[in-house]
């Protein structure tokens, strides 16, 4: 179900939004709705990736650090 919202913009911003929407063959409403939907989806993906990374860090099998190589071992050919 879609809902309408009210948005207040200054005149210059609205004029630029109308031009941008026209270039993309969209209404200003559709332009803003698509942009906001993309931002929400991006935020959801970020939060999901963050939760996954935190879960991986909490796994007991994950070892951070380790043994440093000697200079000779690092440059061994």
PDB file of N, CA, C and O in Angstrom, chain B, residues numbered from 101:
ATOM      1  N   UNK B 101       0.840  -1.177   0.000  1.00  0.00           N
ATOM      2  CA  UNK B 101       0.000   0.000   0.000  1.00  0.00           C
ATOM      3  C   UNK B 101       0.889   1.246   0.000  1.00  0.00           C
ATOM      4  O   UNK B 101       1.824   1.348   0.795  1.00  0.00           O
ATOM      5  N   UNK B 102       0.604   2.157  -0.862  1.00  0.00           N
ATOM      6  CA  UNK B 102       1.371   3.398  -0.943  1.00  0.00           C
ATOM      7  C   UNK B 102       0.682   4.480  -0.136  1.00  0.00           C
ATOM      8  O   UNK B 102      -0.543   4.509  -0.016  1.00  0.00           O
ATOM      9  N   UNK B 103       1.496   5.371   0.414  1.00  0.00           N
ATOM     10  CA  UNK B 103       0.961   6.509   1.148  1.00  0.00           C
ATOM     11  C   UNK B 103       1.586   7.780   0.608  1.00  0.00           C
ATOM     12  O   UNK B 103       2.737   7.776   0.172  1.00  0.00           O
ATOM     13  N   UNK B 104       0.849   8.838   0.636  1.00  0.00           N
ATOM     14  CA  UNK B 104       1.356  10.139   0.218  1.00  0.00           C
ATOM     15  C   UNK B 104       1.986  10.852   1.405  1.00  0.00           C
ATOM     16  O   UNK B 104       1.567  10.676   2.549  1.00  0.00           O
ATOM     17  N   UNK B 105       3.007  11.664   1.112  1.00  0.00           N
ATOM     18  CA  UNK B 105       3.607  12.514   2.125  1.00  0.00           C
ATOM     19  C   UNK B 105       3.671  13.930   1.572  1.00  0.00           C
ATOM     20  O   UNK B 105       3.570  14.143   0.364  1.00  0.00           O
ATOM     21  N   UNK B 106       3.837  14.882   2.459  1.00  0.00           N
ATOM     22  CA  UNK B 106       3.975  16.276   2.051  1.00  0.00           C
ATOM     23  C   UNK B 106       5.425  16.672   2.250  1.00  0.00           C
ATOM     24  O   UNK B 106       6.034  16.357   3.272  1.00  0.00           O
ATOM     25  N   UNK B 107       5.971  17.367   1.261  1.00  0.00           N
ATOM     26  CA  UNK B 107       7.365  17.776   1.293  1.00  0.00           C
ATOM     27  C   UNK B 107       7.435  19.253   0.959  1.00  0.00           C
ATOM     28  O   UNK B 107       6.816  19.709  -0.002  1.00  0.00           O
ATOM     29  N   UNK B 108       8.178  19.990   1.743  1.00  0.00           N
ATOM     30  CA  UNK B 108       8.346  21.424   1.488  1.00  0.00           C
ATOM     31  C   UNK B 108       9.748  21.682   0.957  1.00  0.00           C
ATOM     32  O   UNK B 108      10.739  21.305   1.583  1.00  0.00           O
ATOM     33  N   UNK B 109       9.824  22.327  -0.198  1.00  0.00           N
ATOM     34  CA  UNK B 109      11.102  22.660  -0.819  1.00  0.00           C
ATOM     35  C   UNK B 109      11.126  24.146  -1.149  1.00  0.00           C
ATOM     36  O   UNK B 109      10.088  24.758  -1.400  1.00  0.00           O
ATOM     37  N   UNK B 110      12.331  24.715  -1.144  1.00  0.00           N
ATOM     38  CA  UNK B 110      12.425  26.098  -1.593  1.00  0.00           C
ATOM     39  C   UNK B 110      12.250  26.119  -3.115  1.00  0.00           C
ATOM     40  O   UNK B 110      12.414  25.097  -3.780  1.00  0.00           O
ATOM     41  N   UNK B 111      11.919  27.279  -3.649  1.00  0.00           N
ATOM     42  CA  UNK B 111      11.558  27.406  -5.061  1.00  0.00           C
ATOM     43  C   UNK B 111      12.683  26.959  -5.993  1.00  0.00           C
ATOM     44  O   UNK B 111      12.431  26.281  -6.990  1.00  0.00           O
ATOM     45  N   UNK B 112      13.913  27.333  -5.675  1.00  0.00           N
ATOM     46  CA  UNK B 112      15.043  26.976  -6.534  1.00  0.00           C
ATOM     47  C   UNK B 112      15.258  25.461  -6.572  1.00  0.00           C
ATOM     48  O   UNK B 112      15.499  24.888  -7.635  1.00  0.00           O
ATOM     49  N   UNK B 113      15.170  24.823  -5.415  1.00  0.00           N
ATOM     50  CA  UNK B 113      15.333  23.369  -5.363  1.00  0.00           C
ATOM     51  C   UNK B 113      14.223  22.678  -6.144  1.00  0.00           C
ATOM     52  O   UNK B 113      14.475  21.709  -6.860  1.00  0.00           O
ATOM     53  N   UNK B 114      13.003  23.171  -6.008  1.00  0.00           N
ATOM     54  CA  UNK B 114      11.884  22.582  -6.736  1.00  0.00           C
ATOM     55  C   UNK B 114      12.069  22.728  -8.243  1.00  0.00           C
ATOM     56  O   UNK B 114      11.786  21.793  -8.992  1.00  0.00           O
ATOM     57  N   UNK B 115      12.536  23.878  -8.692  1.00  0.00           N
ATOM     58  CA  UNK B 115      12.776  24.088 -10.127  1.00  0.00           C
ATOM     59  C   UNK B 115      13.830  23.101 -10.639  1.00  0.00           C
ATOM     60  O   UNK B 115      13.655  22.497 -11.697  1.00  0.00           O
ATOM     61  N   UNK B 116      14.911  22.942  -9.895  1.00  0.00           N
ATOM     62  CA  UNK B 116      15.951  21.993 -10.307  1.00  0.00           C
ATOM     63  C   UNK B 116      15.420  20.558 -10.297  1.00  0.00           C
ATOM     64  O   UNK B 116      15.752  19.761 -11.174  1.00  0.00           O
ATOM     65  N   UNK B 117      14.600  20.238  -9.306  1.00  0.00           N
ATOM     66  CA  UNK B 117      14.016  18.897  -9.237  1.00  0.00           C
ATOM     67  C   UNK B 117      13.108  18.641 -10.434  1.00  0.00           C
ATOM     68  O   UNK B 117      13.098  17.541 -10.986  1.00  0.00           O
ATOM     69  N   UNK B 118      12.351  19.650 -10.830  1.00  0.00           N
ATOM     70  CA  UNK B 118      11.478  19.497 -12.006  1.00  0.00           C
ATOM     71  C   UNK B 118      12.288  19.255 -13.270  1.00  0.00           C
ATOM     72  O   UNK B 118      11.927  18.416 -14.095  1.00  0.00           O
ATOM     73  N   UNK B 119      13.392  19.997 -13.421  1.00  0.00           N
ATOM     74  CA  UNK B 119      14.249  19.807 -14.592  1.00  0.00           C
ATOM     75  C   UNK B 119      14.881  18.417 -14.595  1.00  0.00           C
ATOM     76  O   UNK B 119      14.914  17.740 -15.623  1.00  0.00           O
ATOM     77  N   UNK B 120      15.379  18.005 -13.439  1.00  0.00           N
ATOM     78  CA  UNK B 120      16.001  16.684 -13.341  1.00  0.00           C
ATOM     79  C   UNK B 120      14.982  15.589 -13.629  1.00  0.00           C
ATOM     80  O   UNK B 120      15.281  14.640 -14.355  1.00  0.00           O
ATOM     81  N   UNK B 121      13.806  15.710 -13.078  1.00  0.00           N
ATOM     82  CA  UNK B 121      12.749  14.720 -13.320  1.00  0.00           C
ATOM     83  C   UNK B 121      12.375  14.686 -14.797  1.00  0.00           C
ATOM     84  O   UNK B 121      12.179  13.610 -15.363  1.00  0.00           O
ATOM     85  N   UNK B 122      12.275  15.851 -15.420  1.00  0.00           N
ATOM     86  CA  UNK B 122      11.923  15.907 -16.841  1.00  0.00           C
ATOM     87  C   UNK B 122      12.990  15.234 -17.697  1.00  0.00           C
ATOM     88  O   UNK B 122      12.663  14.535 -18.657  1.00  0.00           O
ATOM     89  N   UNK B 123      14.268  15.438 -17.357  1.00  0.00           N
ATOM     90  CA  UNK B 123      15.350  14.786 -18.108  1.00  0.00           C
ATOM     91  C   UNK B 123      15.234  13.267 -18.042  1.00  0.00           C
ATOM     92  O   UNK B 123      15.576  12.561 -18.991  1.00  0.00           O
ATOM     93  N   UNK B 124      14.748  12.782 -16.911  1.00  0.00           N
ATOM     94  CA  UNK B 124      14.615  11.334 -16.726  1.00  0.00           C
ATOM     95  C   UNK B 124      13.220  10.824 -17.085  1.00  0.00           C
ATOM     96  O   UNK B 124      12.902   9.650 -16.898  1.00  0.00           O
ATOM     97  N   UNK B 125      12.394  11.740 -17.607  1.00  0.00           N
ATOM     98  CA  UNK B 125      11.027  11.398 -18.001  1.00  0.00           C
ATOM     99  C   UNK B 125      10.233  10.824 -16.829  1.00  0.00           C
ATOM    100  O   UNK B 125       9.535   9.819 -16.963  1.00  0.00           O
ATOM    101  N   UNK B 126      10.358  11.494 -15.666  1.00  0.00           N
ATOM    102  CA  UNK B 126       9.651  11.102 -14.457  1.00  0.00           C
ATOM    103  C   UNK B 126       8.951  12.319 -13.871  1.00  0.00           C
ATOM    104  O   UNK B 126       9.267  13.459 -14.214  1.00  0.00           O
ATOM    105  N   UNK B 127       8.016  12.067 -13.002  1.00  0.00           N
ATOM    106  CA  UNK B 127       7.446  13.166 -12.220  1.00  0.00           C
ATOM    107  C   UNK B 127       8.394  13.423 -11.049  1.00  0.00           C
ATOM    108  O   UNK B 127       9.218  12.574 -10.711  1.00  0.00           O
ATOM    109  N   UNK B 128       8.273  14.585 -10.443  1.00  0.00           N
ATOM    110  CA  UNK B 128       9.101  14.890  -9.274  1.00  0.00           C
ATOM    111  C   UNK B 128       8.789  13.883  -8.171  1.00  0.00           C
ATOM    112  O   UNK B 128       9.693  13.417  -7.478  1.00  0.00           O
ATOM    113  N   UNK B 129       7.542  13.556  -8.014  1.00  0.00           N
ATOM    114  CA  UNK B 129       7.138  12.582  -7.000  1.00  0.00           C
ATOM    115  C   UNK B 129       7.812  11.233  -7.230  1.00  0.00           C
ATOM    116  O   UNK B 129       8.334  10.624  -6.296  1.00  0.00           O
ATOM    117  N   UNK B 130       7.795  10.772  -8.475  1.00  0.00           N
ATOM    118  CA  UNK B 130       8.404   9.472  -8.811  1.00  0.00           C
ATOM    119  C   UNK B 130       9.921   9.528  -8.650  1.00  0.00           C
ATOM    120  O   UNK B 130      10.529   8.570  -8.172  1.00  0.00           O
ATOM    121  N   UNK B 131      10.532  10.641  -9.045  1.00  0.00           N
ATOM    122  CA  UNK B 131      11.975  10.827  -8.887  1.00  0.00           C
ATOM    123  C   UNK B 131      12.368  10.707  -7.420  1.00  0.00           C
ATOM    124  O   UNK B 131      13.305   9.983  -7.083  1.00  0.00           O
ATOM    125  N   UNK B 132      11.655  11.415  -6.548  1.00  0.00           N
ATOM    126  CA  UNK B 132      11.963  11.384  -5.124  1.00  0.00           C
ATOM    127  C   UNK B 132      11.671  10.016  -4.521  1.00  0.00           C
ATOM    128  O   UNK B 132      12.440   9.525  -3.694  1.00  0.00           O
ATOM    129  N   UNK B 133      10.574   9.403  -4.926  1.00  0.00           N
ATOM    130  CA  UNK B 133      10.225   8.079  -4.394  1.00  0.00           C
ATOM    131  C   UNK B 133      11.283   7.043  -4.761  1.00  0.00           C
ATOM    132  O   UNK B 133      11.671   6.235  -3.917  1.00  0.00           O
ATOM    133  N   UNK B 134      11.756   7.054  -6.010  1.00  0.00           N
ATOM    134  CA  UNK B 134      12.772   6.095  -6.438  1.00  0.00           C
ATOM    135  C   UNK B 134      14.094   6.337  -5.716  1.00  0.00           C
ATOM    136  O   UNK B 134      14.764   5.390  -5.304  1.00  0.00           O
ATOM    137  N   UNK B 135      14.468   7.614  -5.565  1.00  0.00           N
ATOM    138  CA  UNK B 135      15.711   7.929  -4.879  1.00  0.00           C
ATOM    139  C   UNK B 135      15.647   7.503  -3.416  1.00  0.00           C
ATOM    140  O   UNK B 135      16.599   6.922  -2.896  1.00  0.00           O
ATOM    141  N   UNK B 136      14.556   7.782  -2.766  1.00  0.00           N
ATOM    142  CA  UNK B 136      14.407   7.402  -1.363  1.00  0.00           C
ATOM    143  C   UNK B 136      14.396   5.878  -1.211  1.00  0.00           C
ATOM    144  O   UNK B 136      14.985   5.346  -0.270  1.00  0.00           O
ATOM    145  N   UNK B 137      13.740   5.185  -2.117  1.00  0.00           N
ATOM    146  CA  UNK B 137      13.723   3.717  -2.077  1.00  0.00           C
ATOM    147  C   UNK B 137      15.135   3.155  -2.220  1.00  0.00           C
ATOM    148  O   UNK B 137      15.489   2.190  -1.543  1.00  0.00           O
ATOM    149  N   UNK B 138      15.945   3.752  -3.097  1.00  0.00           N
ATOM    150  CA  UNK B 138      17.331   3.311  -3.259  1.00  0.00           C
ATOM    151  C   UNK B 138      18.144   3.542  -1.995  1.00  0.00           C
ATOM    152  O   UNK B 138      18.946   2.693  -1.605  1.00  0.00           O
ATOM    153  N   UNK B 139      17.941   4.685  -1.356  1.00  0.00           N
ATOM    154  CA  UNK B 139      18.678   4.981  -0.123  1.00  0.00           C
ATOM    155  C   UNK B 139      18.293   4.015   1.001  1.00  0.00           C
ATOM    156  O   UNK B 139      19.150   3.559   1.757  1.00  0.00           O
ATOM    157  N   UNK B 140      17.011   3.710   1.102  1.00  0.00           N
ATOM    158  CA  UNK B 140      16.553   2.773   2.123  1.00  0.00           C
ATOM    159  C   UNK B 140      17.132   1.384   1.860  1.00  0.00           C
ATOM    160  O   UNK B 140      17.596   0.720   2.787  1.00  0.00           O
ATOM    161  N   UNK B 141      17.108   0.946   0.612  1.00  0.00           N
ATOM    162  CA  UNK B 141      17.661  -0.369   0.268  1.00  0.00           C
ATOM    163  C   UNK B 141      19.154  -0.424   0.554  1.00  0.00           C
ATOM    164  O   UNK B 141      19.648  -1.426   1.071  1.00  0.00           O
ATOM    165  N   UNK B 142      19.876   0.640   0.224  1.00  0.00           N
ATOM    166  CA  UNK B 142      21.316   0.691   0.488  1.00  0.00           C
ATOM    167  C   UNK B 142      21.585   0.621   1.992  1.00  0.00           C
ATOM    168  O   UNK B 142      22.507  -0.071   2.423  1.00  0.00           O
ATOM    169  N   UNK B 143      20.800   1.320   2.780  1.00  0.00           N
ATOM    170  CA  UNK B 143      20.977   1.290   4.227  1.00  0.00           C
ATOM    171  C   UNK B 143      20.702  -0.110   4.775  1.00  0.00           C
ATOM    172  O   UNK B 143      21.408  -0.576   5.671  1.00  0.00           O
ATOM    173  N   UNK B 144      19.689  -0.777   4.245  1.00  0.00           N
ATOM    174  CA  UNK B 144      19.381  -2.145   4.679  1.00  0.00           C
ATOM    175  C   UNK B 144      20.525  -3.095   4.351  1.00  0.00           C
ATOM    176  O   UNK B 144      20.886  -3.938   5.172  1.00  0.00           O
ATOM    177  N   UNK B 145      21.101  -2.964   3.148  1.00  0.00           N
ATOM    178  CA  UNK B 145      22.239  -3.810   2.763  1.00  0.00           C
ATOM    179  C   UNK B 145      23.440  -3.551   3.661  1.00  0.00           C
ATOM    180  O   UNK B 145      24.141  -4.484   4.052  1.00  0.00           O
ATOM    181  N   UNK B 146      23.679  -2.278   3.988  1.00  0.00           N
ATOM    182  CA  UNK B 146      24.791  -1.935   4.867  1.00  0.00           C
ATOM    183  C   UNK B 146      24.599  -2.550   6.249  1.00  0.00           C
ATOM    184  O   UNK B 146      25.526  -3.145   6.798  1.00  0.00           O
ATOM    185  N   UNK B 147      23.415  -2.409   6.805  1.00  0.00           N
ATOM    186  CA  UNK B 147      23.141  -2.952   8.136  1.00  0.00           C
ATOM    187  C   UNK B 147      23.273  -4.476   8.146  1.00  0.00           C
ATOM    188  O   UNK B 147      23.776  -5.050   9.112  1.00  0.00           O
ATOM    189  N   UNK B 148      22.824  -5.129   7.072  1.00  0.00           N
ATOM    190  CA  UNK B 148      22.940  -6.585   6.986  1.00  0.00           C
ATOM    191  C   UNK B 148      24.415  -6.992   6.917  1.00  0.00           C
ATOM    192  O   UNK B 148      24.824  -7.944   7.582  1.00  0.00           O
ATOM    193  N   UNK B 149      25.206  -6.289   6.129  1.00  0.00           N
ATOM    194  CA  UNK B 149      26.635  -6.595   6.026  1.00  0.00           C
ATOM    195  C   UNK B 149      27.340  -6.352   7.360  1.00  0.00           C
ATOM    196  O   UNK B 149      28.232  -7.109   7.743  1.00  0.00           O
ATOM    197  N   UNK B 150      26.938  -5.300   8.059  1.00  0.00           N
ATOM    198  CA  UNK B 150      27.534  -5.003   9.360  1.00  0.00           C
ATOM    199  C   UNK B 150      27.222  -6.113  10.362  1.00  0.00           C
ATOM    200  O   UNK B 150      28.101  -6.550  11.105  1.00  0.00           O
ATOM    201  N   UNK B 151      25.961  -6.569  10.380  1.00  0.00           N
ATOM    202  CA  UNK B 151      25.594  -7.659  11.295  1.00  0.00           C
ATOM    203  C   UNK B 151      26.375  -8.927  10.968  1.00  0.00           C
ATOM    204  O   UNK B 151      26.814  -9.641  11.869  1.00  0.00           O
ATOM    205  N   UNK B 152      26.547  -9.205   9.673  1.00  0.00           N
ATOM    206  CA  UNK B 152      27.285 -10.403   9.273  1.00  0.00           C
ATOM    207  C   UNK B 152      28.749 -10.303   9.686  1.00  0.00           C
ATOM    208  O   UNK B 152      29.323 -11.276  10.174  1.00  0.00           O
ATOM    209  N   UNK B 153      29.356  -9.137   9.495  1.00  0.00           N
ATOM    210  CA  UNK B 153      30.764  -8.947   9.872  1.00  0.00           C
ATOM    211  C   UNK B 153      30.942  -9.101  11.374  1.00  0.00           C
ATOM    212  O   UNK B 153      31.910  -9.715  11.823  1.00  0.00           O
ATOM    213  N   UNK B 154      30.027  -8.556  12.149  1.00  0.00           N
ATOM    214  CA  UNK B 154      30.109  -8.694  13.608  1.00  0.00           C
ATOM    215  C   UNK B 154      29.947 -10.153  14.016  1.00  0.00           C
ATOM    216  O   UNK B 154      30.619 -10.617  14.937  1.00  0.00           O
ATOM    217  N   UNK B 155      29.065 -10.876  13.340  1.00  0.00           N
ATOM    218  CA  UNK B 155      28.880 -12.303  13.632  1.00  0.00           C
ATOM    219  C   UNK B 155      30.156 -13.085  13.322  1.00  0.00           C
ATOM    220  O   UNK B 155      30.547 -13.966  14.088  1.00  0.00           O
ATOM    221  N   UNK B 156      30.802 -12.764  12.205  1.00  0.00           N
ATOM    222  CA  UNK B 156      32.048 -13.456  11.853  1.00  0.00           C
ATOM    223  C   UNK B 156      33.133 -13.190  12.890  1.00  0.00           C
ATOM    224  O   UNK B 156      33.890 -14.089  13.255  1.00  0.00           O
ATOM    225  N   UNK B 157      33.201 -11.952  13.357  1.00  0.00           N
ATOM    226  CA  UNK B 157      34.208 -11.622  14.358  1.00  0.00           C
ATOM    227  C   UNK B 157      33.969 -12.371  15.660  1.00  0.00           C
ATOM    228  O   UNK B 157      34.910 -12.627  16.411  1.00  0.00           O
ATOM    229  N   UNK B 158      32.724 -12.722  15.931  1.00  0.00           N
ATOM    230  CA  UNK B 158      32.397 -13.442  17.159  1.00  0.00           C
ATOM    231  C   UNK B 158      32.600 -14.945  17.068  1.00  0.00           C
ATOM    232  O   UNK B 158      32.533 -15.637  18.084  1.00  0.00           O
ATOM    233  N   UNK B 159      32.848 -15.463  15.870  1.00  0.00           N
ATOM    234  CA  UNK B 159      33.039 -16.907  15.713  1.00  0.00           C
ATOM    235  C   UNK B 159      34.370 -17.322  16.331  1.00  0.00           C
ATOM    236  O   UNK B 159      35.381 -16.646  16.142  1.00  0.00           O
ATOM    237  N   UNK B 160      34.372 -18.448  17.078  1.00  0.00           N
ATOM    238  CA  UNK B 160      35.595 -18.871  17.750  1.00  0.00           C
ATOM    239  C   UNK B 160      36.715 -19.306  16.796  1.00  0.00           C
ATOM    240  O   UNK B 160      37.889 -19.232  17.157  1.00  0.00           O
ATOM    241  N   UNK B 161      36.374 -19.748  15.612  1.00  0.00           N
ATOM    242  CA  UNK B 161      37.395 -20.208  14.670  1.00  0.00           C
ATOM    243  C   UNK B 161      38.170 -19.091  13.993  1.00  0.00           C
ATOM    244  O   UNK B 161      39.181 -19.343  13.336  1.00  0.00           O
ATOM    245  N   UNK B 162      37.709 -17.874  14.147  1.00  0.00           N
ATOM    246  CA  UNK B 162      38.364 -16.747  13.483  1.00  0.00           C
ATOM    247  C   UNK B 162      39.506 -16.250  14.348  1.00  0.00           C
ATOM    248  O   UNK B 162      39.300 -15.820  15.482  1.00  0.00           O
ATOM    249  N   UNK B 163      40.697 -16.312  13.808  1.00  0.00           N
ATOM    250  CA  UNK B 163      41.863 -15.843  14.546  1.00  0.00           C
ATOM    251  C   UNK B 163      42.379 -14.575  13.896  1.00  0.00           C
ATOM    252  O   UNK B 163      42.672 -14.544  12.701  1.00  0.00           O
ATOM    253  N   UNK B 164      42.484 -13.549  14.685  1.00  0.00           N
ATOM    254  CA  UNK B 164      43.054 -12.306  14.210  1.00  0.00           C
ATOM    255  C   UNK B 164      44.503 -12.262  14.669  1.00  0.00           C
ATOM    256  O   UNK B 164      44.830 -12.732  15.759  1.00  0.00           O
ATOM    257  N   UNK B 165      45.342 -11.715  13.863  1.00  0.00           N
ATOM    258  CA  UNK B 165      46.759 -11.676  14.232  1.00  0.00           C
ATOM    259  C   UNK B 165      47.461 -12.868  13.641  1.00  0.00           C
ATOM    260  O   UNK B 165      47.169 -13.273  12.516  1.00  0.00           O
ATOM    261  N   UNK B 166      48.372 -13.426  14.378  1.00  0.00           N
ATOM    262  CA  UNK B 166      49.089 -14.594  13.900  1.00  0.00           C
ATOM    263  C   UNK B 166      50.576 -14.390  14.036  1.00  0.00           C
ATOM    264  O   UNK B 166      51.034 -13.525  14.781  1.00  0.00           O
ATOM    265  N   UNK B 167      51.316 -15.185  13.318  1.00  0.00           N
ATOM    266  CA  UNK B 167      52.768 -15.152  13.401  1.00  0.00           C
ATOM    267  C   UNK B 167      53.296 -14.188  12.351  1.00  0.00           C
ATOM    268  O   UNK B 167      52.885 -14.219  11.191  1.00  0.00           O
ATOM    269  N   UNK B 168      54.207 -13.339  12.778  1.00  0.00           N
ATOM    270  CA  UNK B 168      54.846 -12.436  11.829  1.00  0.00           C
ATOM    271  C   UNK B 168      55.949 -13.175  11.090  1.00  0.00           C
ATOM    272  O   UNK B 168      56.684 -13.964  11.683  1.00  0.00           O
ATOM    273  N   UNK B 169      56.060 -12.919   9.813  1.00  0.00           N
ATOM    274  CA  UNK B 169      57.142 -13.500   9.040  1.00  0.00           C
ATOM    275  C   UNK B 169      58.426 -12.731   9.312  1.00  0.00           C
ATOM    276  O   UNK B 169      58.416 -11.525   9.557  1.00  0.00           O
ATOM    277  N   UNK B 170      59.520 -13.460   9.263  1.00  0.00           N
ATOM    278  CA  UNK B 170      60.803 -12.784   9.349  1.00  0.00           C
ATOM    279  C   UNK B 170      61.062 -12.086   8.013  1.00  0.00           C
ATOM    280  O   UNK B 170      60.430 -12.407   7.006  1.00  0.00           O
ATOM    281  N   UNK B 171      61.960 -11.166   8.011  1.00  0.00           N
ATOM    282  CA  UNK B 171      62.283 -10.456   6.773  1.00  0.00           C
ATOM    283  C   UNK B 171      62.733 -11.443   5.700  1.00  0.00           C
ATOM    284  O   UNK B 171      62.363 -11.332   4.531  1.00  0.00           O
ATOM    285  N   UNK B 172      63.544 -12.415   6.130  1.00  0.00           N
ATOM    286  CA  UNK B 172      64.068 -13.410   5.180  1.00  0.00           C
ATOM    287  C   UNK B 172      62.932 -14.275   4.610  1.00  0.00           C
ATOM    288  O   UNK B 172      62.908 -14.558   3.412  1.00  0.00           O
ATOM    289  N   UNK B 173      62.006 -14.685   5.458  1.00  0.00           N
ATOM    290  CA  UNK B 173      60.904 -15.526   5.008  1.00  0.00           C
ATOM    291  C   UNK B 173      59.978 -14.744   4.074  1.00  0.00           C
ATOM    292  O   UNK B 173      59.462 -15.302   3.105  1.00  0.00           O
ATOM    293  N   UNK B 174      59.767 -13.464   4.357  1.00  0.00           N
ATOM    294  CA  UNK B 174      58.892 -12.650   3.525  1.00  0.00           C
ATOM    295  C   UNK B 174      59.471 -12.431   2.145  1.00  0.00           C
ATOM    296  O   UNK B 174      58.723 -12.313   1.174  1.00  0.00           O
ATOM    297  N   UNK B 175      60.798 -12.374   2.036  1.00  0.00           N
ATOM    298  CA  UNK B 175      61.444 -12.094   0.754  1.00  0.00           C
ATOM    299  C   UNK B 175      62.076 -13.326   0.116  1.00  0.00           C
ATOM    300  O   UNK B 175      62.820 -13.225  -0.860  1.00  0.00           O
ATOM    301  N   UNK B 176      61.769 -14.481   0.678  1.00  0.00           N
ATOM    302  CA  UNK B 176      62.304 -15.730   0.134  1.00  0.00           C
ATOM    303  C   UNK B 176      61.782 -15.965  -1.269  1.00  0.00           C
ATOM    304  O   UNK B 176      60.607 -15.725  -1.545  1.00  0.00           O
ATOM    305  N   UNK B 177      62.621 -16.419  -2.129  1.00  0.00           N
ATOM    306  CA  UNK B 177      62.207 -16.660  -3.520  1.00  0.00           C
ATOM    307  C   UNK B 177      62.251 -18.088  -3.847  1.00  0.00           C
ATOM    308  O   UNK B 177      61.935 -18.474  -4.972  1.00  0.00           O
TER     309      UNK B 177
END
